[in-house]
């Protein structure tokens, strides 16, 4: 086979391959993307980051287990960091929203703001911005109500207590009225530092969250 015949043979082979590829592409729907499971993004502090607990025993893991039991397609990504403040959460949120594209954001922040004596106004501004960014991304929001002991001062304690329902009402998002309900008053449900709930408390925390997620149950079953 001389050079001309060989090149002509290769040309015909290439044309056939291109034609097969073109025909194959006709059967691929335009704009098809890889399907991914919907995600619940948890933005929290040590109360959600399993501080002092064995890995896989915190309330976030219990939420994952519940979703698996009901065969939900939803997954959970826990972006919580011990010691996190509302300012820290805000600084990380945009990247998390872009990467995870969550359908629901669970927002559990503010306790460390109080521990550091940050102003109520600053906490409110940060939390409100996080809610607004989440909603703008298309995600639904569940805000966790946090309360602090009265030794922080009566006025500060009341303002902090009122902050969460005010934000939930104004921004029209769902609220866990008090994340530590049925835990805060029982010293037996805390670790030795008397600040962080122990493993026994995690079931109660999960129930507090799961109950507040009732408006999302249809959504969790539909995808």
C-alpha positions in Angstrom: 0.0 0.0 0.0 1.6 3.3 -1.1 1.5 6.5 0.9 -1.4 8.0 -1.0 -3.6 4.9 -0.5 -2.7 4.8 3.1 -3.5 8.4 3.8 -6.8 8.0 1.9 -7.6 5.0 4.1 -6.9 6.9 7.3 -9.0 9.8 6.1 -12.1 7.6 5.6 -11.6 6.0 9.0 -11.5 9.4 10.6 -14.6 10.5 8.8 -16.4 7.4 10.0 -15.3 8.0 13.6 -16.5 11.7 13.5 -19.8 10.7 12.0 -20.4 8.1 14.8 -19.5 10.6 17.4 -21.9 13.2 15.9 -24.8 10.6 15.8 -24.1 9.6 19.4 -24.3 13.2 20.6 -27.7 13.6 19.1 -29.0 11.2 21.8 -27.6 13.2 24.7 -30.1 15.8 26.0 -28.7 19.3 25.8 -27.6 20.7 29.2 -27.5 17.3 30.9 -25.6 17.4 34.2 -24.5 14.8 36.7 -27.2 14.2 39.3 -26.2 15.0 42.9 -28.0 14.3 46.1 -29.5 17.4 47.8 -27.5 18.6 50.8 -28.3 19.9 54.3 -25.5 22.3 55.3 -24.8 22.7 59.1 -23.0 25.9 60.1 -22.4 25.7 63.8 -19.9 25.8 66.6 -18.7 23.3 69.2 -22.3 22.3 70.0 -22.6 20.9 66.5 -18.9 19.9 65.9 -18.9 17.0 68.4 -16.6 18.8 70.8 -15.5 16.3 73.5 -17.5 13.5 72.0 -16.5 10.3 70.2 -16.7 10.8 66.4 -20.1 9.9 65.0 -22.1 10.4 68.2 -23.2 14.0 67.9 -26.7 15.2 66.9 -25.6 15.9 63.3 -24.8 12.2 62.9 -28.1 11.3 64.4 -29.7 13.5 61.8 -27.9 11.6 59.0 -29.0 8.3 60.5 -32.6 9.5 60.6 -32.5 10.5 56.9 -31.0 7.1 56.0 -33.7 5.3 58.0 -36.4 7.0 56.0 -34.4 6.4 52.8 -34.2 10.1 52.0 -31.8 11.1 49.2 -30.6 14.1 51.3 -27.1 14.1 52.7 -25.6 16.2 55.5 -22.4 18.3 55.4 -21.3 19.4 58.8 -19.2 22.6 58.4 -19.3 23.4 62.1 -16.1 24.5 63.9 -15.5 24.6 67.7 -15.2 28.2 68.9 -16.9 29.6 65.8 -18.5 33.0 66.1 -21.2 34.5 63.8 -18.5 36.6 62.1 -16.4 33.5 61.5 -19.4 31.7 60.1 -20.3 34.6 57.8 -16.7 34.7 56.5 -17.0 31.0 55.5 -20.6 30.8 54.3 -20.3 32.0 50.7 -17.7 29.4 49.8 -19.8 26.6 51.4 -22.9 27.7 49.5 -21.0 27.8 46.3 -19.3 24.4 46.8 -22.2 22.4 48.5 -25.2 24.1 46.9 -27.4 23.1 49.9 -31.1 23.0 49.8 -31.3 23.6 53.5 -29.0 25.5 55.8 -29.0 24.8 59.6 -27.6 27.9 61.3 -26.4 27.3 64.9 -24.2 30.2 65.9 -24.0 33.0 68.4 -23.1 31.3 71.7 -19.5 32.2 71.3 -20.4 35.8 70.5 -21.9 36.0 74.0 -19.0 34.3 75.6 -16.7 36.9 74.1 -19.0 39.8 75.0 -19.7 40.8 71.4 -22.5 43.3 70.9 -26.0 42.1 70.2 -26.0 44.4 67.1 -22.9 42.8 65.7 -24.3 39.3 66.2 -27.6 40.3 64.6 -25.9 41.8 61.6 -23.8 38.7 61.0 -26.7 36.2 61.5 -29.0 38.3 59.3 -26.5 38.4 56.5 -26.0 34.6 56.7 -29.7 34.1 56.5 -30.0 36.4 53.5 -27.0 34.8 51.7 -28.5 31.3 52.2 -31.9 32.4 50.9 -30.4 34.1 47.9 -28.6 30.9 47.0 -32.0 29.1 47.0 -31.7 27.4 50.3 -34.2 27.2 53.1 -33.0 28.2 56.5 -33.5 26.8 60.0 -32.2 29.2 62.7 -31.2 27.7 66.1 -32.3 29.8 69.1 -29.6 30.1 71.7 -30.0 31.4 75.3 -27.3 32.4 77.8 -27.2 32.3 81.6 -28.5 35.4 83.6 -25.0 36.1 84.9 -24.3 38.0 81.7 -26.6 40.7 82.9 -30.3 40.9 82.7 -30.5 43.3 79.8 -27.9 41.5 77.7 -29.5 38.1 78.4 -32.9 39.3 77.4 -31.7 41.0 74.2 -29.8 37.8 73.2 -32.9 35.7 74.0 -35.1 37.9 71.8 -32.6 38.1 68.9 -33.4 34.7 67.4 -37.2 34.8 67.2 -36.9 38.4 65.9 -34.6 37.4 63.1 -36.7 34.3 62.2 -39.8 36.5 62.1 -38.3 39.3 60.1 -36.5 37.1 57.6 -39.3 34.6 57.5 -37.3 31.5 58.3 -38.0 28.5 60.5 -36.7 28.5 64.1 -35.6 26.0 66.7 -37.0 28.1 69.7 -34.3 26.8 72.1 -31.6 24.4 70.9 -30.7 23.3 74.4 -34.3 22.7 75.5 -34.5 19.8 78.1 -30.7 19.9 78.3 -29.6 23.2 79.8 -31.3 22.6 83.1 -29.8 19.1 83.7 -26.2 19.1 84.8 -26.0 15.3 84.2 -26.3 16.0 80.5 -23.1 18.0 80.3 -19.4 17.2 80.1 -17.0 18.0 82.9 -16.6 21.6 81.7 -20.4 22.1 82.3 -20.6 23.9 79.0 -20.8 21.2 76.4 -23.6 18.6 76.2 -22.4 15.0 76.6 -23.3 12.0 74.5 -26.5 11.3 76.3 -27.7 14.8 75.5 -27.3 14.4 71.7 -30.5 12.5 71.3 -32.4 15.3 72.9 -30.7 17.9 70.8 -31.5 15.9 67.7 -35.1 15.7 68.7 -35.2 19.5 69.2 -33.8 20.0 65.7 -35.9 17.3 64.0 -39.1 18.6 65.5 -38.4 22.1 64.1 -37.7 20.6 60.7 -41.3 19.5 60.4 -42.1 22.1 57.7 -39.4 20.5 55.5 -40.5 16.8 55.9 -42.3 16.8 52.5 -39.2 18.3 50.9 -36.9 15.7 52.5 -39.1 12.9 51.1 -39.6 14.3 47.6 -36.1 14.1 46.3 
